[in-house]
């Protein structure tokens, strides 16, 4: 019995890149590349990618869902897809625009492959400490989203003491406050561990020095012990 031959349809079929390139690591890394190139020398592409690596490696969910190594693979797939298509015309408009801006005078295929290799090289070098490479603004937003959001709460509420504002806000979510309260306390404790000095996160949030972060943790813990234990 002769093995069946693949149909013409199966031979012509290629995976669609739309879902991969509309979101995920490819557009994120291209955003960083564009920011570095258009910063007038204020940002380094290597350092921005090192920050990306630090963010992914520092979050076990992000690392489990799409490791840095997998991210470089997506860029390789993007390069192969563009090469196979012969142009960026069939790609999502946002990805097409980002790839062209990032590539500049280079061919997009060459640039995507270069970027993928740079990600792999820097990933092998390890993650720099914050004392070696300070946390950038975008990195802060990805690492401490709840603390950043709470800053808006403090500005809106105003008037009362810090602890009273924390207590009022957590209580307003009661009895469904577990996840939000845990996120506040977790991020504050992580900030104390990563930035143990008196300044804490004050370069990013005016209230988030060591004392403010401790007050947030203590107030959240007090609420959970009183209302949920």
Helices and strands as residue ranges (DSSP letters): H 8-12, H 18-22, H 25-37, H 45-58, H 60-65, H 68-85, H 93-103, H 108-124, H 137-143, H 145-157, H 162-172, H 178-194, H 210-228
